[in-house]
Amino acid sequence: MKTYTWTKLLLDDRALATEYDDPDLNKAAGNGLMKLPKGRTAKEVITEYLRGIHAMYKRAVIDWIGEDKLQNLPVDYWLTVPATWSERAKLLTKAAALDASFGSKPNDRLLLIPEPEAAAHLALKSSMHHIEDLIDEKSGVMVSDMGGGTVDITTYEVKRKTPTLKLREITIGKGGKCGGTFVDRNLYKLLAARFGTAFTSFGPQHIGPGSRFMDDFELAKQDFTISNPSRRPRRIALAMRSLVVTPDLEKYYDEGMGQIKLYNEDMNTVFDPVVDVILKLVADQVDQAKRLNEPRIQTIVLVGGFDSSLYIKDRLGPWCAERDIRLTTPWHGAWSAVVCGAVLRGVEGSISDEKKCRRHYGYGAILNTDTETNTTFGMYVSEGGDLEDAHELYSCSLDDAPEDIENDRIEHVGTIKYSLESIDLTKVKSTVDENGHKWYRLELVLNIRMGDEAGVLVYRIFYRGREVGKAELSFSYT
């Protein structure tokens, strides 16, 4: 059976790379870490995966309450997504879930929530029950979600702890594609350089996710630590029969046992580039809070599967201690904090009432420099013409937005298409041109709601303060 892993990252493959992304991410498909079945898109593979999840969920709920009650039970489904994801990636995720039958009943809802925000719900609330002074009111707390594919960081001020926890986002959250698989890709680079084709000739079934080779390395990753370094090399099973074992290679390969030997310096080589990026992300948030004169960050909470790495805590611990920052993990459920927190968000509502926009947004326009710019845009419609139009939406994650769309850091989000089926043209100002054609001029307002509960940008079109049609984002799925 062939396995396909980290397909989720391919949903955001068109996003511009950031300084926090693994620079070799695009090469990952060659070693099986990010490969797709022939003729299938990432969205289609994700749909199949979610379809299996939905079938399992449905069976479990039917066993619990019965199929008749499920049919009449409105359900809110919360999907967690990396906070750094593009709008396209979020919409692809939502489309995959809808195609997999999530939210298929009339009163069901399908909602998205950023992973660090979801994690904050569980990580802070559960730990506060056990450690009363974990966080102080008016202090800063950073939630770092370190998963297999991405690392997402969001920083909050604790506005109040009782009667209910309430947070305020105080910095622009950062993140990158630098999770646990970054370490795996570094291992491939190391072994390819050391053993050449004797290693690279293996297919994904032998050295890809789910293989004995990667299972052994996963155990080695969890065991690696600074505080109690192993004097013996870690052994990874892989019979490289084509390898010519020279005296120099005897140190790194046990031909009799068919095992690769990894020493502490090797583990440092594969871990350090990843941890260095994570430290840079954390330092950026601390500096940003100080620069903005926001509350000092006193607590950092680590969540996600990659936070189980002892080495990450060994590196982050002293850095935090030097800055009088408490480094902690949730009292329980660090690995599942994101999904459990999403459930809490659905049941209890949001604990964050102020959020920061992570990107600049704008649409393409030709400005007349002799006139003032205002919040409306015009549309001319001829008599009998279609009451619909479109605008291109762009985004940028630079600190200072460029003045035009020619900058290479500008990303095309998609095309906002809107229709005006609810407008009454008899009440719209019109003119007749020299050819006798009647034209209507519409002063419209395109409203783009950010931070909506739906988890994606929501578009509405208004004329004279009244919503007059439908607006949605259109983009290519391929």
C-alpha positions in Angstrom: 0.0 0.0 0.0 1.3 3.4 -0.9 1.1 6.2 1.6 0.7 9.9 1.0 1.7 12.3 3.8 1.8 16.0 4.5 -0.6 16.5 1.6 -2.1 19.3 3.6 0.9 21.6 2.9 0.2 21.3 -0.9 -3.1 23.2 -0.4 -1.0 26.3 0.1 1.6 25.6 -2.5 1.0 28.9 -4.4 1.7 31.1 -1.4 4.9 33.2 -1.6 7.7 31.7 0.6 8.5 33.6 3.8 11.8 33.9 5.7 10.5 31.3 8.1 9.7 28.6 5.5 11.9 25.5 4.9 14.0 26.6 1.9 14.0 23.0 0.5 10.2 22.5 0.9 9.7 22.3 -2.9 12.1 19.4 -3.1 10.2 17.3 -0.7 8.1 15.6 -3.4 11.2 13.8 -4.6 11.6 11.8 -1.4 8.0 10.9 -0.9 7.2 13.4 1.9 4.8 15.5 -0.2 3.7 13.3 -3.2 0.3 13.0 -4.8 -1.3 10.0 -6.5 -1.1 10.3 -10.3 -3.9 12.4 -11.7 -5.1 13.6 -8.3 -5.0 17.1 -6.8 -4.2 17.9 -3.2 -7.8 19.0 -2.7 -9.1 15.7 -4.0 -6.8 13.7 -1.7 -7.8 15.8 1.3 -11.5 15.2 0.3 -11.0 11.4 0.3 -9.3 11.6 3.7 -12.0 13.8 5.2 -14.7 11.5 3.7 -13.2 8.7 5.7 -13.2 10.9 8.9 -16.8 11.8 8.3 -17.9 8.2 7.8 -16.2 7.3 11.1 -17.7 10.2 12.9 -21.2 9.4 11.6 -21.0 5.8 12.7 -19.9 6.8 16.2 -22.7 9.4 16.6 -25.3 7.0 15.3 -24.2 4.4 17.8 -24.5 7.0 20.5 -27.8 8.8 19.8 -29.3 6.9 16.8 -29.6 7.7 13.2 -33.1 9.3 13.5 -31.9 11.9 15.9 -28.8 12.7 13.9 -30.9 13.5 10.9 -32.6 16.3 12.8 -29.6 17.5 14.8 -27.9 20.7 13.5 -24.2 20.3 13.8 -21.4 23.0 13.8 -18.2 21.6 12.3 -15.0 23.4 13.1 -12.0 22.9 10.9 -8.6 24.0 12.2 -6.2 25.6 9.7 -2.7 27.2 10.0 -3.0 30.9 10.9 -0.6 31.7 8.1 -2.6 30.1 5.4 -3.7 32.0 2.3 -7.4 32.6 1.6 -7.1 30.1 -1.3 -5.8 27.4 1.0 -8.6 28.0 3.5 -11.3 27.9 0.8 -9.8 24.7 -0.6 -9.9 23.1 2.8 -13.5 24.2 3.2 -14.4 22.9 -0.2 -12.8 19.5 0.5 -14.8 19.2 3.7 -18.1 20.1 2.0 -17.4 17.5 -0.7 -16.7 15.0 2.0 -20.3 15.6 3.4 -19.4 17.8 6.3 -22.2 20.4 6.8 -24.5 18.6 4.3 -27.7 19.0 6.3 -29.7 22.2 5.9 -29.0 23.6 9.4 -25.4 22.4 9.6 -22.6 25.0 9.6 -18.9 24.6 8.5 -16.6 27.0 10.2 -12.8 27.5 10.2 -10.6 28.6 13.1 -6.8 29.3 13.1 -4.9 26.6 14.9 -3.1 28.8 17.6 -6.4 30.5 18.4 -8.0 27.1 18.9 -5.1 25.8 21.0 -5.3 28.9 23.3 -8.8 27.9 24.3 -7.7 24.6 25.7 -4.1 25.3 26.6 -4.8 28.2 28.8 -8.2 27.2 30.3 -7.2 23.7 31.2 -3.8 24.7 32.7 -5.4 27.5 34.8 -7.5 24.9 36.6 -4.3 23.3 37.9 -1.9 26.3 38.1 -3.7 29.4 39.3 -0.8 31.8 38.7 0.1 30.4 35.2 -0.9 33.7 33.7 -1.6 37.2 35.1 -4.1 39.7 34.0 -2.6 42.5 31.9 0.3 40.3 31.0 1.4 38.9 27.6 1.1 35.2 26.7 2.4 33.6 23.5 0.8 30.4 22.1 3.2 28.5 19.8 1.5 25.7 17.8 4.3 23.5 16.5 2.9 20.8 14.2 4.4 18.5 11.6 4.1 20.9 8.7 3.8 24.4 10.2 4.7 26.5 13.2 2.2 29.2 14.1 2.6 31.8 16.8 0.0 34.2 18.2 0.5 36.5 21.1 -2.2 37.9 23.5 -2.8 40.2 26.4 -4.8 38.5 29.2 -7.6 41.0 29.6 -9.3 39.1 32.4 -9.2 35.6 34.0 -12.6 35.6 35.7 -15.5 35.0 35.4 -14.4 33.9 31.9 -11.0 34.1 30.2 -10.8 37.0 27.7 -7.8 37.7 25.5 -6.7 40.5 23.1 -4.3 39.8 20.3 -1.4 42.3 20.6 1.0 41.5 17.8 0.7 40.4 14.2 1.1 36.6 14.4 3.8 34.9 12.5 4.5 31.4 11.3 6.1 29.3 8.6 6.3 25.9 7.0 9.0 24.8 9.4 7.4 22.1 11.5 8.5 18.5 12.3 8.9 17.5 8.7 11.6 20.1 8.3 13.7 17.9 10.5 12.9 14.9 8.3 13.9 16.7 5.1 17.2 17.7 6.7 17.8 14.0 7.5 17.3 13.2 3.8 19.8 15.9 2.8 22.4 14.6 5.3 22.1 10.9 4.3 22.0 11.7 0.6 25.3 13.6 0.9 26.8 10.9 3.1 25.7 7.8 1.2 24.8 9.0 -2.3 22.6 6.9 -4.6 22.8 4.0 -2.1 20.3 6.0 -0.1 18.5 8.1 -2.7 17.7 5.1 -4.9 15.2 3.9 -2.3 11.5 4.7 -3.0 9.0 6.2 -0.6 7.8 2.8 0.6 11.3 2.2 2.1 12.3 5.7 3.3 9.1 7.7 3.2 6.5 8.3 5.9 5.1 5.1 7.4 8.3 3.1 6.6 10.3 1.3 9.2 13.1 3.7 8.5 11.0 6.8 9.3 9.4 5.0 12.3 12.9 4.5 13.8 13.9 8.1 13.1 10.7 9.3 14.8 11.7 7.5 18.0 15.2 9.0 17.7 13.7 12.5 17.3 11.6 12.2 20.5 14.6 10.8 22.5 17.1 13.4 21.4 18.0 15.9 24.2 20.8 18.2 25.3 20.4 17.5 29.0 21.1 13.7 28.7 22.9 13.1 25.5 23.4 9.5 24.3 26.9 8.3 24.1 25.9 5.6 21.6 24.8 6.3 18.1 21.1 6.0 17.3 20.4 3.2 14.9 18.0 3.5 11.9 17.2 0.3 10.1 17.9 0.4 6.3 19.7 -2.3 4.4 21.7 -0.4 1.7 23.1 -3.4 -0.2 24.5 -1.3 -3.0 26.6 0.8 -0.5 30.4 0.3 -0.8 31.4 0.6 2.9 34.7 2.4 3.0 36.7 2.9 6.2 35.3 6.4 6.5 31.7 5.1 6.2 32.1 2.3 8.8 31.5 4.9 11.5 28.1 5.7 10.0 26.8 2.4 8.7 26.7 -1.1 10.3 26.8 -3.4 7.3 26.2 -6.6 9.3 23.1 -5.2 11.0 21.9 -3.1 8.0 21.6 0.0 10.2 22.5 3.6 9.8 24.2 5.2 12.8 23.3 8.7 13.8 25.5 10.5 16.3 24.6 13.5 18.5 26.3 15.9 16.0 24.1 14.4 13.2 21.0 15.1 15.3 22.2 18.6 15.8 22.7 19.0 12.1 19.1 18.0 11.3 17.5 19.8 14.3 19.3 23.1 14.6 18.1 24.8 11.3 14.5 24.1 12.4 14.9 25.3 16.0 16.8 28.4 14.9 13.8 29.4 12.8 11.5 28.7 15.7 13.6 30.8 18.0 13.6 33.6 15.4 9.8 33.4 15.3 9.5 33.6 19.0 12.0 36.5 19.3 10.1 38.4 16.6 6.9 38.3 18.7 8.7 39.4 21.9 10.4 42.3 20.1 7.2 43.2 18.3 5.3 43.4 21.6 8.0 45.6 23.1 8.1 47.8 20.0 4.4 48.4 20.1 4.5 49.2 23.8 2.2 46.2 24.6 2.3 44.1 27.8 5.5 42.2 28.2 5.3 38.5 27.3 5.6 36.5 30.5 4.5 33.1 29.4 5.0 30.9 26.3 2.7 27.9 25.9 3.9 25.1 23.5 1.3 23.0 21.8 1.2 20.6 18.9 2.8 17.3 18.1 6.3 18.8 17.5 6.3 20.3 21.0 7.0 16.8 22.4 10.6 17.2 21.2 12.9 17.3 24.2 15.5 19.1 22.2 13.2 22.0 21.3 12.5 22.5 25.0 16.2 22.3 25.8 16.9 25.1 23.3 13.9 27.3 24.2 14.3 26.8 27.9 17.5 28.8 28.5 16.4 31.5 26.0 13.2 32.0 27.9 15.0 31.9 31.3 17.3 34.7 30.2 14.3 36.9 29.5 12.3 35.9 32.6 9.7 34.1 30.5 7.9 31.0 31.7 8.0 28.2 29.2 5.2 25.7 29.7 3.0 23.1 28.0 -0.7 22.4 28.7 -1.5 20.4 31.9 -2.8 17.7 29.6 -3.5 17.3 25.9 -0.7 19.4 24.3 -0.8 17.1 21.2 -4.6 17.5 20.8 -4.9 21.0 22.1 -5.8 22.4 18.7 -8.8 20.1 18.0 -10.1 20.1 21.5 -9.8 23.9 21.6 -11.8 24.1 18.5 -14.6 22.2 20.2 -14.4 24.6 23.2 -14.6 27.5 20.8 -17.8 26.2 19.3 -19.4 25.5 22.7 -18.3 28.5 24.7 -17.6 31.2 22.1 -14.5 33.1 21.4 -12.1 34.1 24.1 -10.4 36.6 21.9 -12.4 39.8 21.2 -9.6 41.8 19.4 -7.5 40.3 16.5 -4.8 41.6 14.3 -5.0 41.4 10.5 -2.1 39.4 9.2 -2.1 40.9 5.7 -2.8 44.0 3.7 -5.7 43.7 1.3 -6.6 45.7 -1.7 -8.2 45.6 -5.2 -6.8 46.7 -8.5 -7.9 50.2 -9.6 -6.8 53.0 -11.9 -6.8 56.1 -9.7 -7.4 59.6 -11.0 -4.8 61.6 -9.0 -6.8 64.8 -9.6 -9.7 63.6 -7.5 -10.1 62.4 -3.9 -10.2 58.7 -3.2 -13.3 57.6 -1.3 -14.7 54.3 -0.1 -17.1 53.8 -3.0 -16.4 52.6 -6.5 -18.5 53.3 -9.6 -20.2 50.9 -12.0 -21.9 51.8 -15.3 -24.6 49.5 -16.6 -26.3 49.9 -20.0 -30.1 49.3 -20.3 -30.6 45.5 -20.7 -27.0 44.8 -19.6 -26.0 42.2 -17.1 -26.1 43.4 -13.5 -22.8 41.8 -12.5 -19.2 42.7 -12.3 -15.9 41.6 -10.8 -12.8 43.0 -9.1 -9.4 41.4 -8.5 -8.4 41.1 -4.9 -4.7 41.2 -3.8 -2.9 40.7 -0.5 0.6 41.4 0.9 2.3 40.3 4.1 5.0 43.0 4.1 5.0 45.3 7.1 4.5 48.3 4.8 2.1 47.7 1.9 3.4 48.7 -1.6 1.6 51.4 -3.5 0.8 49.3 -6.6 0.4 45.6 -7.6 3.7 45.4 -9.5 5.7 44.5 -6.3 6.8 40.9 -6.4 5.5 40.3 -2.8 1.9 41.1 -3.9 -0.2 37.9 -4.1 -3.4 37.6 -6.2 -6.0 36.3 -3.9 -8.8 35.8 -6.5 -11.6 37.5 -8.3 -14.5 38.9 -6.3 -17.6 38.3 -8.5 -20.8 40.0 -7.6 -24.3 40.3 -8.9 -27.0 43.0 -8.3 -30.2 41.0 -8.7 -31.9 42.9 -5.8 -31.4 46.4 -7.2 -34.3 48.4 -8.6 -33.0 50.3 -11.6 -36.1 52.6 -11.7 -34.6 54.3 -8.6 -31.1 54.6 -10.0 -29.8 57.8 -11.7 -29.5 57.3 -15.4 -28.2 59.2 -18.5 -28.7 58.8 -22.2 -25.6 58.9 -24.5 -25.4 60.4 -28.0 -26.5 57.1 -29.5 -29.7 57.0 -27.5 -28.5 54.3 -25.1 -29.5 54.6 -21.5 -26.8 54.1 -18.8 -27.1 53.7 -15.1 -24.4 54.8 -12.7 -24.2 52.8 -9.5 -22.2 54.0 -6.5 -21.5 50.7 -4.8 -19.7 49.6 -1.6 -18.0 46.3 -1.5 -17.8 45.1 2.1 -15.1 42.6 2.9 -15.6 41.3 6.5 -12.4 40.0 8.1 -12.3 37.9 11.3 -15.7 36.5 10.5 -16.9 33.4 12.4 -16.8 31.5 9.1 -13.0 31.7 9.2 -12.7 33.1 5.7 -13.2 36.5 4.2 -16.9 37.3 3.7 -18.0 39.6 0.8 -21.2 41.7 0.6 -22.2 44.3 -2.0 -24.2 47.4 -1.0 -26.0 50.3 -2.8 -27.1 53.2 -0.7 -26.6 51.3 2.6 -28.7 48.3 1.5 -27.4 44.9 0.4 -28.4 44.4 -3.2 -26.8 41.1 -4.4 -24.4 38.3 -3.9 -20.6 38.5 -3.8 -18.1 35.7 -3.6 -14.4 34.9 -4.3 -13.6 32.9 -7.4 -10.2 31.3 -8.0 -8.7 28.4 -9.9 -8.8 25.0 -8.0 -6.0 23.6 -10.1 
